[in-house]
Amino acid sequence: MRPNQLLLRCFAERDDGLWVAHCLDLSLAVQGDSLDEVKRKLDLQIRDYVQDALVGEDREHAGYLLKRKAPLSLWVRYYWICLLLAKDSLFHAERQAREKVFSEPMPMQFAKC
């Protein structure tokens, strides 16, 4: 991570043939056919969301929008997946990848006055 980036906690999991990805720090979600697709969609959604909150139509609500967290149930799911992945890594377990934890780097720029 570069000093001018913020990492947002995200996870994706497969559900009934579709992948669903969540950004916990902004309470955003997307779905798609593959892990790569949902990661791309979530990255684009995060960038559009932050752009709109900072300089778009919703800038008067930026304080609320940028502090909006996902529900507790998703945070519990995120940490459960982290635990499962750590266990698998520790024991060199091989299993079908149904979950993935990742961070989305969000470039931070100085405010322009």
Backbone hydrogen bonds, N-H to C=O, Kabsch-Sander energy under -0.5 kcal/mol:
donor,donor_aa,acceptor,acceptor_aa,energy
5,Q,2,R,-1.7
6,L,106,M,-2.3
8,L,6,L,-0.6
8,L,104,E,-2.1
10,C,102,F,-2.3
11,F,22,H,-1.8
12,A,100,K,-2.9
13,E,20,V,-2.3
14,R,98,R,-2.5
15,D,18,L,-3.8
18,L,15,D,-1.7
19,W,32,G,-3.3
20,V,13,E,-2.6
21,A,30,V,-2.4
22,H,11,F,-3.0
23,C,28,L,-2.7
24,L,9,R,-2.3
24,L,22,H,-0.6
25,D,9,R,-0.8
26,L,23,C,-0.5
27,S,23,C,-1.0
28,L,23,C,-1.7
30,V,21,A,-2.2
32,G,19,W,-2.3
38,V,34,S,-2.2
39,K,35,L,-2.3
40,R,36,D,-2.3
41,K,37,E,-2.7
42,L,38,V,-2.7
43,D,39,K,-2.3
44,L,40,R,-2.3
45,Q,41,K,-2.6
46,I,42,L,-2.8
47,R,43,D,-2.3
48,D,44,L,-2.6
49,Y,45,Q,-2.7
50,V,46,I,-2.7
51,Q,47,R,-2.4
52,D,48,D,-2.6
53,A,49,Y,-2.3
54,L,50,V,-2.3
55,V,51,Q,-2.8
56,G,51,Q,-0.8
56,G,52,D,-0.9
58,D,52,D,-0.7
59,R,56,G,-1.5
61,H,58,D,-2.1
62,A,59,R,-1.3
64,Y,61,H,-0.7
65,L,61,H,-2.6
66,L,62,A,-2.6
67,K,64,Y,-1.2
68,R,65,L,-0.7
69,K,67,K,-0.6
70,A,24,L,-2.3
74,L,71,P,-1.1
75,W,71,P,-1.4
76,V,72,L,-2.6
77,R,73,S,-2.0
78,Y,74,L,-2.5
79,Y,75,W,-2.4
80,W,76,V,-2.2
81,I,77,R,-2.5
82,C,78,Y,-2.3
83,L,79,Y,-2.1
84,L,80,W,-2.5
85,L,81,I,-2.7
86,A,82,C,-2.3
87,K,83,L,-2.5
88,D,84,L,-2.5
89,S,85,L,-2.3
90,L,86,A,-2.6
91,F,87,K,-2.3
92,H,89,S,-0.8
93,A,88,D,-2.7
95,R,93,A,-0.6
98,R,96,Q,-0.8
100,K,12,A,-2.5
102,F,10,C,-2.2
104,E,8,L,-2.1
106,M,6,L,-3.0
108,M,4,N,-3.7
113,C,111,A,-0.6
